[in-house]
Structure formats: structure tokens, C-alpha cells
Amino acid sequence: MVEITLEKMSADIVEIKAELRKITSILDEEFELSASAKKELKEARKEPLSGYVNHDEVIKEFT
């Protein structure tokens, strides 16, 4: 069994916090959608919700 120390846990937490800061800064950036992404989004918004697959049906298919 691996021995866990408070020092190791503290170092891991510091590392996780640094990674979370990186992720947060990436998510905070404002990106411009490409022309193709804008086109696909526009087409998707036109599709009626009745054409979507129910979440429960997807779960059944993959379990």
C-alpha cells in the first residue's frame, strides 16, 4: 500500500489548483466561431426538438 503524507497531499492540491487556474483562464478567453461552425449552429437551431433523440434512449443503447 502506498503511504500518503500530508506533505504529498498538500503538493498535489497545489498542483491541482495550478491546473484549475490554467483551465479557468482558457475558458475565460473569448473565441470567435469559424464560418462553418456558425453555419452548423444556424442549421441546428432550425431543427425541431422533436427530431432529437431522448437521453434515456441513448443510455439504453450504450448500457
C-alpha positions in Angstrom: 0.0 0.0 0.0 1.2 3.5 -0.8 2.0 5.7 2.1 0.2 9.1 1.9 1.6 12.0 3.8 0.2 15.5 4.4 3.1 17.0 2.5 2.3 14.8 -0.6 -1.4 15.8 -0.3 -0.5 19.4 0.0 1.7 19.3 -3.0 -1.0 17.5 -5.0 -3.5 20.2 -4.0 -1.2 22.9 -5.1 -0.7 21.2 -8.4 -4.5 20.8 -8.9 -5.0 24.5 -8.1 -2.4 25.5 -10.7 -4.2 23.3 -13.3 -7.6 24.8 -12.4 -6.2 28.3 -12.9 -4.9 27.3 -16.4 -8.3 25.8 -17.3 -10.2 28.8 -15.9 -8.0 31.2 -18.0 -8.7 29.1 -21.1 -12.4 29.1 -20.5 -12.5 32.8 -19.8 -11.0 33.6 -23.2 -13.4 34.7 -25.9 -13.0 32.7 -29.1 -14.6 33.6 -32.5 -16.6 30.8 -34.1 -15.4 29.8 -37.6 -17.8 30.3 -40.5 -18.5 26.6 -40.7 -19.3 26.4 -37.0 -21.7 29.4 -37.4 -23.4 27.7 -40.3 -23.8 24.4 -38.4 -25.2 26.2 -35.4 -27.7 28.1 -37.5 -28.8 24.8 -39.1 -29.1 23.1 -35.8 -31.3 25.8 -34.4 -33.7 25.3 -37.2 -34.1 21.6 -36.4 -37.2 20.9 -34.3 -36.6 19.4 -30.8 -38.9 16.5 -31.7 -36.2 15.3 -34.0 -33.7 14.9 -31.2 -33.0 11.5 -29.5 -34.2 11.2 -25.9 -31.4 10.9 -23.4 -32.8 7.8 -21.9 -32.8 6.1 -25.3 -29.1 6.9 -25.7 -28.3 5.5 -22.3 -30.2 2.2 -23.1 -28.2 1.9 -26.3 -24.9 2.1 -24.6 -25.5 0.1 -21.5 
